[in-house]
Amino acid sequence: MHISVLKDEVIENLNLKENSVIVDATLGYGGHSSGILKRIKKGFLFAFDQDSEAIEYSTKYLKKFGTNFTIIKSNFVNIKKELERLNVTLVDGIIFDLGVSSPQLDNKERGFSYHQDARLDMRMDRSNKLDAHYIVNNYSEKELIRIFLEYGEDKYSKSIARNIVKYRQDKNIETTLELADIIKNSVPESARRKKHPARQIFQAIRIEVNDELNVIKEALISATKLLKVGGRIEVITFHSLEDRIVKNYFKKITEIDEKVKGLPNIPSSYLPDYKLVYNKAILPSKKEEEENPRSRSAKLRIIERIK
């Protein structure tokens, strides 16, 4: 079962009106979208997802709350292009929930989990050619070290990459548990006790498969251009790499131009078009963390267009 993270906080901070036009850039299994549809009876919802299974489920589920929605099968990096194709150039709000949905993690066939055995996959969009199996069996030791360090921030990246390359000299690494065992045997016993040693490496491979970090940067730039004055963008992140990208981009577009900072009368053309709704990220409540342990690392950041 999928439980949407920070659902109440997301819905309350969108400033929804009956006729709002909203984009859910990460539809998943419709948790946030259903809450939005309840509030925008005369408005419209556009939702994006790459996953055919999630789209099929959500199409049926959302019809319980209204028919004023369109689901677009596409990566959210195409948000501006896809909406313009539908003659939509301005919207009242956009949400991004950057986590992998629970059904994707729990469906062992998708190959995301290091707890369940399955063929290595990790594709959000199963029509993509690049998958985890290809990366693990074809990337050079140097390339593996790069993604493990950059996207997993794992201090045992070198020994893990070395052992993967060594193992595959005899046979391909086919499954998630096969890879998890190699990772486990590449780190000291003390490191295994603190957390599952495969967690950060699986995260790194997933990010590489889906080009997640580059996609976030591009999508945020497109999203800000789509926003009406008074409209808001909300982004939920689940690890420090994502959050850093969002935090830095929001900081950049909400700060006064360095050239005029400190002047007594700053011309409005030098003032930012956006403001931070909260200076700090919104975190899940203790109650939510207890009810949904996967929410523990979540952070919600919000900006509003002011001119």
Summary of the structure (lengths in Angstrom):
residues: 307
radius of gyration: 20.9
end to end distance: 40.6
largest distance: 70.3
contacts: 975
relative contact order: 0.14
helix: 47%
strand: 15%
